[in-house]
Amino acid sequence: MITDKLRETVATLIKAVIDTNGNSAAQLGFGGNSTNPISNGLDVPSGVAVSVQTANSDENVIEVKVSVDGGLVTGRVIRELGLFNSSDMIQRVNFDGIGPFSSGETIEFFILLEVE
């Protein structure tokens, strides 16, 4: 059995890994096929700069907000988002493509990570 204290501890560690990596903690990508669990990167990384903010909404839940200026992906379609520690991908979300975007837009993604 996992105790509430262990859930809280693991969630705190995950948040610290994302916070420690700063703005390179997330990447957007243009690929979008299924995720290989041994993959350490996105299928087709965009290489654009993103902003990452994290918060704990509960003892075992981490909220991650990823923002990007639409001018950096003008005319492109985004299909994947990854969260990273210093060298490896810790989570990848693939989705139906969104876009294309114009230069006046800001794209925001919200991810909830729950430790159960």
ABEGO torsion letter per residue (X at the ends): XBBAAAAAAAAAAAAAAAAAAEAAABBBBABGBBBBAABABBABBAGBBBBBBBBBABAABBBBBBBBBAAAABGBBBABBBBBBAABBABBBBBBBBOBBBAABBBBBBBBBBBX
